[in-house]
């Protein structure tokens, strides 16, 4: 029995020694584990164009509602609906019989008044000679002078009446006030129109160029107005379809900003001018307007490399020259695609951790690896 216990004791001691010898190398290996690998990117300055995207609506640069200037019946329409018309082109003919008769009557009255004036002027000339010879009385001479003044006044009235009759006669021809594309006709031949009617006969719209009215209610309007004062105008790219990202082929120019804020919406209206030679932009169409604010060389920071604190501030992790992690608070002044434009906090040439920062702490040693993006959109260095 004593030998049995002695064998057990020796076996136990041998087992403890073996465990101690095995645990020593394991602890040593744990202490010598390599630092975690992280993917880093070196910050460099790049040429970027800062922009802001705002909703916009297309409005015509010119639009005229064609309305009659006199009463009458439309006897002829002289244009094709939807066609392009030129300023001064006749569009309608209103029955002019009444206005032509008024004009002819006014012309006859004017001619009669002119003949009467000539007669009185001749008589006044004779009376002037006769009064000097005492051949006529003063009363007769005064009567002729008074009649001559009345005749001159009648001439003025007759001329005004004739001119008005001529204007009304001309108004029976309805002309296009501007160049543009004309709408469908709101009246037909035989329709009675009058000078005071609210309904237009047709509408002419000028579509090249067009205006894009842009609404801005954010702080960016202050920057936009500041840039416009410096440059006079800003380039604007138009996005026609949000789903497909289809862009308009021609670039617009931001030319105008309202000087007051709409009290009901709190927005300021900006206006851009866009060429429209193909007529693709139609009044009432909604578009997205990307206003190009400025071009500069800036530090770009991938948004995926940042974390946000509860107070809203942004933090990035830097790998210094000793391959140790540092936490940096950064401030940004805008977005460029999926990146931030750095204002302060990091400098050109520093290496930031893009992937793997979740598993490190400030002061830790890390093994930095270059970060890149492969064709599938995943990190080439981390496989994420």
Backbone torsions as a table, in degrees:
resi	resn	phi	psi	omega
1	UNK	NA	-42.1	-179.1
2	UNK	-62.7	-40.9	178.3
3	UNK	-63.7	-36.3	179.6
4	UNK	-62.2	-49.2	179.3
5	UNK	-63.0	-35.2	179.6
6	UNK	-66.5	-40.9	177.2
7	UNK	-61.6	-43.1	179.1
8	UNK	-61.1	-42.5	-177.7
9	UNK	-65.0	-45.7	179.2
10	UNK	-60.5	-41.0	179.6
11	UNK	-63.2	-41.2	-179.7
12	UNK	-65.0	-42.8	179.5
13	UNK	-63.5	-43.3	179.1
14	UNK	-60.5	-39.8	179.8
15	UNK	-64.7	-42.0	179.2
16	UNK	-63.9	-41.2	179.3
17	UNK	-63.9	-41.6	-179.9
18	UNK	-63.5	-40.7	179.5
19	UNK	-65.1	-41.4	-180.0
20	UNK	-62.9	-43.1	-179.8
21	UNK	-65.0	-35.1	-179.1
22	UNK	-74.9	-37.4	-177.8
23	UNK	-70.1	-29.6	-179.8
24	UNK	-59.8	-54.7	178.9
25	UNK	-61.6	-36.3	-179.9
26	UNK	-63.6	-44.8	179.2
27	UNK	-63.3	-38.7	-179.7
28	UNK	-64.7	-40.6	178.1
29	UNK	-65.6	-36.1	178.7
30	UNK	-64.3	-38.3	-179.9
31	UNK	-71.0	-24.0	-177.3
32	UNK	-103.5	20.8	177.9
33	UNK	-64.0	142.3	-178.3
34	UNK	-67.7	152.4	178.6
35	UNK	-65.4	152.3	-179.0
36	UNK	-64.7	145.8	178.6
37	UNK	-85.2	137.7	176.1
38	UNK	-132.6	154.7	177.6
39	UNK	-97.8	127.6	-175.0
40	UNK	-123.6	157.5	176.6
41	UNK	-134.1	134.9	177.8
42	UNK	-84.1	129.7	-178.6
43	UNK	-75.3	130.3	176.3
44	UNK	-135.4	153.8	177.2
45	UNK	-80.2	140.1	-178.8
46	UNK	-133.6	154.8	175.4
47	UNK	-77.4	117.6	-179.2
48	UNK	-130.3	151.6	173.7
49	UNK	-111.4	113.7	-178.8
50	UNK	-81.0	135.2	-177.7
51	UNK	-141.4	163.4	173.5
52	UNK	-133.0	139.7	-176.7
53	UNK	-106.7	127.4	-176.3
54	UNK	-135.3	154.5	177.1
55	UNK	-74.8	144.7	179.5
56	UNK	-141.3	163.0	178.9
57	UNK	-137.3	137.3	-177.5
58	UNK	-80.0	131.9	174.8
59	UNK	-131.3	151.0	-178.8
60	UNK	-70.6	147.8	177.0
61	UNK	-72.6	-31.1	174.3
62	UNK	-142.5	141.8	175.7
63	UNK	-150.1	131.8	-178.0
64	UNK	-129.2	130.6	174.1
65	UNK	-93.0	119.5	-177.8
66	UNK	-82.6	120.0	179.0
67	UNK	-130.3	152.6	179.3
68	UNK	-72.8	150.1	177.0
69	UNK	-104.2	-9.1	178.4
70	UNK	-138.4	163.0	176.6
71	UNK	-82.7	149.1	175.7
72	UNK	159.5	-180.0	-179.6
73	UNK	-101.7	132.4	177.9
74	UNK	-72.6	122.1	-178.4
75	UNK	-104.8	-15.8	-178.0
76	UNK	-159.7	138.6	169.6
77	UNK	-108.0	131.0	-168.4
78	UNK	-116.3	23.9	179.9
79	UNK	-142.1	161.1	173.7
80	UNK	-94.0	133.5	-179.9
81	UNK	-63.2	134.1	-179.3
82	UNK	84.7	-1.3	-177.8
83	UNK	-83.7	165.0	172.7
84	UNK	-84.2	134.4	-179.6
85	UNK	-123.1	158.0	179.9
86	UNK	-107.7	150.5	176.9
87	UNK	-59.0	131.5	-179.2
88	UNK	91.3	-5.3	177.7
89	UNK	-74.3	134.7	179.8
90	UNK	-74.4	132.8	-177.3
91	UNK	-107.0	-41.8	-177.9
92	UNK	-135.9	157.4	170.4
93	UNK	-123.6	119.7	176.2
94	UNK	-95.4	144.6	-179.6
95	UNK	-51.7	122.3	-173.4
96	UNK	-109.1	8.3	-174.9
97	UNK	-58.2	-46.8	-177.7
98	UNK	-65.7	-42.0	-176.5
99	UNK	-73.4	-29.9	175.9
100	UNK	-69.8	-39.4	177.3
101	UNK	-63.8	-42.0	178.3
102	UNK	-63.3	-38.1	179.7
103	UNK	-67.9	-44.0	179.6
104	UNK	-63.1	-40.1	178.3
105	UNK	-64.9	-40.9	179.6
106	UNK	-66.7	-37.6	177.1
107	UNK	-64.5	-40.5	178.6
108	UNK	-64.3	-42.1	178.0
109	UNK	-62.6	-38.3	179.0
110	UNK	-66.0	-42.6	179.2
111	UNK	-63.3	-40.0	178.3
112	UNK	-64.9	-41.0	179.0
113	UNK	-66.2	-36.4	178.6
114	UNK	-67.3	-40.4	178.4
115	UNK	-65.3	-40.9	178.8
116	UNK	-64.1	-38.4	178.7
117	UNK	-64.8	-42.0	178.9
118	UNK	-62.6	-40.2	179.0
119	UNK	-63.8	-45.7	-178.6
120	UNK	-68.2	-34.5	177.5
121	UNK	-64.8	-39.5	177.9
122	UNK	-66.0	-41.7	179.2
123	UNK	-65.8	-41.0	179.8
124	UNK	-63.2	-33.8	177.4
125	UNK	-65.6	-42.1	179.4
126	UNK	-67.0	-41.3	-177.5
127	UNK	-65.1	-29.6	179.7
128	UNK	-64.8	-38.0	177.3
129	UNK	-72.6	-37.4	-176.9
130	UNK	-71.5	-35.6	-177.8
131	UNK	-68.1	-29.2	178.3
132	UNK	-70.4	-22.5	179.2
133	UNK	-100.2	6.3	-178.2
134	UNK	59.4	33.4	-179.5
135	UNK	-86.8	-20.6	176.3
136	UNK	-130.2	166.0	-178.4
137	UNK	-83.5	161.8	175.8
138	UNK	-62.1	-34.4	-178.9
139	UNK	-64.6	-42.7	179.2
140	UNK	-62.6	-39.9	179.4
141	UNK	-66.8	-41.3	179.2
142	UNK	-64.6	-36.8	178.9
143	UNK	-63.0	-41.5	179.7
144	UNK	-65.0	-40.6	179.8
145	UNK	-63.4	-41.4	178.6
146	UNK	-65.2	-41.8	178.9
147	UNK	-64.3	-35.4	179.1
148	UNK	-65.7	-39.5	178.0
149	UNK	-65.2	-41.3	177.5
150	UNK	-64.0	-37.9	179.9
151	UNK	-65.5	-40.1	177.9
152	UNK	-64.9	-39.8	177.0
153	UNK	-64.5	-39.0	178.8
154	UNK	-64.4	-35.5	177.3
155	UNK	-62.0	-44.1	-179.6
156	UNK	-61.6	-43.5	179.3
157	UNK	-65.2	-42.1	-179.0
158	UNK	-64.4	-39.0	178.1
159	UNK	-64.3	-44.7	179.8
160	UNK	-62.7	-41.8	179.5
161	UNK	-63.9	-40.3	179.4
162	UNK	-65.6	-43.4	179.3
163	UNK	-62.8	-41.7	178.2
164	UNK	-64.1	-41.4	178.4
165	UNK	-64.1	-37.1	179.0
166	UNK	-67.3	-40.9	178.3
167	UNK	-61.4	-46.8	179.9
168	UNK	-62.3	-37.3	177.3
169	UNK	-64.8	-41.4	178.5
170	UNK	-65.8	-33.3	-179.1
171	UNK	-67.9	-13.3	176.0
172	UNK	-70.5	-15.6	171.5
173	UNK	-98.7	117.3	-177.9
174	UNK	-96.3	120.0	-175.5
175	UNK	-107.7	159.7	175.3
176	UNK	-76.2	124.3	-178.9
177	UNK	-79.0	-20.8	-179.5
178	UNK	-142.8	165.3	169.4
179	UNK	-75.8	150.7	175.8
180	UNK	156.8	-169.5	177.5
181	UNK	-101.2	132.6	-174.2
182	UNK	-96.1	146.0	-179.1
183	UNK	-81.4	-173.1	172.4
184	UNK	-67.9	155.7	179.4
185	UNK	-78.3	131.6	178.6
186	UNK	-87.7	-7.7	178.0
187	UNK	-129.7	155.2	179.3
188	UNK	-115.0	166.6	174.5
189	UNK	-60.9	134.4	-177.1
190	UNK	97.3	-8.8	-179.9
191	UNK	-77.2	143.6	177.3
192	UNK	-90.8	126.0	178.7
193	UNK	-121.2	159.5	177.5
194	UNK	-140.4	162.5	-171.8
195	UNK	-68.9	-21.0	-175.5
196	UNK	-104.4	10.6	-175.2
197	UNK	-72.8	147.9	-179.7
198	UNK	-83.0	-29.1	-176.9
199	UNK	-76.0	132.7	176.5
200	UNK	-78.8	155.8	175.7
201	UNK	-79.5	-34.6	177.5
202	UNK	-166.2	169.7	179.3
203	UNK	-127.8	133.3	177.7
204	UNK	-110.6	128.5	-177.4
205	UNK	-123.2	131.4	176.1
206	UNK	-95.3	120.7	-171.7
207	UNK	-109.6	2.6	177.7
208	UNK	-142.9	104.4	4.5
209	UNK	-84.3	179.7	173.5
210	UNK	-124.4	162.6	174.2
211	UNK	-99.5	149.0	171.3
212	UNK	-120.7	109.7	178.4
213	UNK	-86.1	122.8	-173.1
214	UNK	-114.5	132.3	179.9
215	UNK	-101.6	128.9	177.8
216	UNK	-133.4	125.3	178.8
217	UNK	-120.3	4.0	-177.3
218	UNK	-99.3	-176.8	-178.6
219	UNK	-69.3	-15.7	-177.9
220	UNK	-65.4	-21.1	-179.8
221	UNK	-63.3	-31.6	177.8
222	UNK	-66.3	-42.7	177.7
223	UNK	-65.7	-39.5	-179.7
224	UNK	-63.1	-46.5	-179.8
225	UNK	-63.4	-37.6	178.5
226	UNK	-63.7	-45.5	179.8
227	UNK	-65.3	-36.9	179.6
228	UNK	-66.5	-35.5	176.7
229	UNK	-65.7	-32.0	-178.6
230	UNK	-80.7	-38.5	-173.1
231	UNK	-109.6	-17.3	-178.6
232	UNK	90.4	-37.4	178.0
233	UNK	-156.0	162.9	179.5
234	UNK	-131.1	139.5	177.4
235	UNK	-70.0	144.9	-178.3
236	UNK	-133.4	127.1	173.2
237	UNK	-100.3	136.6	-176.5
238	UNK	-106.2	132.7	174.7
239	UNK	-104.2	118.5	-174.4
240	UNK	-84.8	-32.1	-175.5
241	UNK	-134.0	115.4	-178.8
242	UNK	-66.5	-32.5	-176.3
243	UNK	-72.5	-43.9	-177.6
244	UNK	-95.4	-13.8	-177.3
245	UNK	73.7	17.0	-178.3
246	UNK	-61.5	129.8	-177.7
247	UNK	-106.9	149.6	177.7
248	UNK	-74.8	140.2	-172.4
249	UNK	-69.9	-25.6	-175.9
250	UNK	-107.2	143.7	-179.7
251	UNK	-90.3	136.7	177.1
252	UNK	-92.5	169.4	177.8
253	UNK	-128.9	126.8	176.9
254	UNK	-77.4	119.5	-171.0
255	UNK	-116.8	-22.1	-166.2
256	UNK	-146.6	145.8	174.6
257	UNK	-135.9	134.2	174.6
258	UNK	-60.3	151.6	-178.2
259	UNK	-97.6	0.0	178.7
260	UNK	-130.1	158.3	177.5
261	UNK	-99.3	132.2	177.5
262	UNK	-64.1	120.0	-175.6
263	UNK	-67.0	-29.6	-176.9
264	UNK	-77.9	-33.7	-176.5
265	UNK	-112.0	-17.6	-176.3
266	UNK	72.6	16.0	-176.2
267	UNK	-105.8	156.8	174.3
268	UNK	-113.8	135.2	-179.6
269	UNK	-91.5	126.8	173.5
270	UNK	-109.9	148.9	-178.1
271	UNK	-127.8	127.4	176.1
272	UNK	-111.5	151.4	177.4
273	UNK	-108.9	125.6	-176.5
274	UNK	-123.1	130.3	172.7
275	UNK	-66.2	146.5	-176.5
276	UNK	-143.7	56.2	-175.0
277	UNK	-64.5	-30.2	179.8
278	UNK	-88.3	-5.7	-178.7
279	UNK	70.7	22.8	-177.6
280	UNK	-71.1	-36.3	178.8
281	UNK	-82.7	122.8	-178.4
282	UNK	-113.4	143.1	178.7
283	UNK	-55.3	135.7	-178.8
284	UNK	95.7	-13.2	-178.6
285	UNK	-71.4	138.2	176.6
286	UNK	-94.2	137.5	179.4
287	UNK	-137.9	166.1	170.1
288	UNK	-101.9	129.0	-178.2
289	UNK	-108.7	118.2	176.6
290	UNK	-98.3	104.7	-177.7
291	UNK	-86.2	120.5	-180.0
292	UNK	-81.2	106.6	-173.8
293	UNK	-76.4	-52.8	-176.7
294	UNK	-162.1	160.6	174.2
295	UNK	-117.1	134.1	-178.0
296	UNK	-158.6	166.8	171.8
297	UNK	-93.9	117.4	-172.9
298	UNK	-134.5	157.7	172.4
299	UNK	-81.2	126.9	179.5
300	UNK	-108.6	132.5	-177.0
301	UNK	-120.3	118.5	179.1
302	UNK	-57.6	133.0	-179.8
303	UNK	-61.5	-30.3	-177.7
304	UNK	-70.0	-15.4	-179.2
305	UNK	-87.8	0.0	-175.4
306	UNK	-109.8	154.2	170.2
307	UNK	-124.6	152.3	-177.0
308	UNK	-113.9	129.8	179.0
309	UNK	-78.2	167.1	178.2
310	UNK	-58.2	-27.8	179.3
311	UNK	-83.4	2.8	177.0
312	UNK	94.1	-8.6	-179.1
313	UNK	-74.7	155.2	-178.7
314	UNK	-100.5	143.0	179.6
315	UNK	-132.2	138.9	172.4
316	UNK	-126.2	160.8	178.2
317	UNK	-109.3	130.3	-177.7
318	UNK	-108.4	144.3	170.7
319	UNK	-105.1	115.2	-176.5
320	UNK	-82.6	-173.2	-176.5
321	UNK	-65.8	-22.2	178.8
322	UNK	-91.3	11.0	-179.0
323	UNK	61.3	33.4	174.9
324	UNK	-109.2	151.9	-175.2
325	UNK	-86.1	136.1	172.4
326	UNK	-126.1	141.5	175.0
327	UNK	-96.7	133.6	-179.6
328	UNK	-128.2	133.6	170.6
329	UNK	-86.2	131.9	-178.2
330	UNK	-124.1	150.9	171.9
331	UNK	-118.2	145.4	-176.5
332	UNK	-123.5	158.8	-179.3
333	UNK	-119.6	12.8	177.6
334	UNK	160.3	178.5	178.8
335	UNK	-114.5	146.4	171.0
336	UNK	-134.1	101.0	-174.2
337	UNK	57.9	-118.6	-179.0
338	UNK	-102.0	25.8	-178.7
339	UNK	-129.0	157.8	174.4
340	UNK	-95.0	145.5	171.2
341	UNK	-92.1	115.7	-172.4
342	UNK	-73.8	134.5	173.2
343	UNK	-97.0	-51.6	176.7
344	UNK	-161.5	163.4	178.9
345	UNK	122.0	-34.5	177.0
346	UNK	-133.7	161.6	-175.7
347	UNK	-125.4	162.0	177.6
348	UNK	-62.7	137.7	179.1
349	UNK	95.9	-15.9	179.1
350	UNK	-77.4	152.1	-178.7
351	UNK	-102.3	121.9	178.6
352	UNK	-106.4	149.2	178.0
353	UNK	-84.2	121.3	179.9
354	UNK	-93.8	-44.8	176.0
355	UNK	-129.6	144.7	179.9
356	UNK	98.7	-0.6	-179.2
357	UNK	-70.4	-16.2	179.5
358	UNK	-66.5	-22.8	-174.7
359	UNK	-105.7	13.6	-179.9
360	UNK	-123.1	163.6	176.9
361	UNK	-131.3	154.8	176.9
362	UNK	-55.9	136.5	-179.7
363	UNK	93.8	-12.8	-179.1
364	UNK	-74.6	149.2	170.6
365	UNK	-81.4	138.5	179.4
366	UNK	-134.7	163.6	175.2
367	UNK	-109.6	97.3	-175.7
368	UNK	-73.7	137.6	176.2
369	UNK	-125.2	143.3	179.2
370	UNK	-60.0	137.9	179.1
371	UNK	-98.3	140.4	175.3
372	UNK	-153.1	170.7	179.9
373	UNK	-122.9	125.0	179.6
374	UNK	-85.4	-177.6	-174.5
375	UNK	-64.8	-21.4	179.9
376	UNK	-86.8	-1.8	178.8
377	UNK	88.6	3.0	179.4
378	UNK	-97.5	158.3	178.7
379	UNK	-63.6	125.4	-177.3
380	UNK	-71.0	-27.1	-175.7
381	UNK	-89.5	-28.4	-175.8
382	UNK	-108.6	-16.1	-178.1
383	UNK	75.1	12.3	-178.5
384	UNK	-90.4	NA	NA
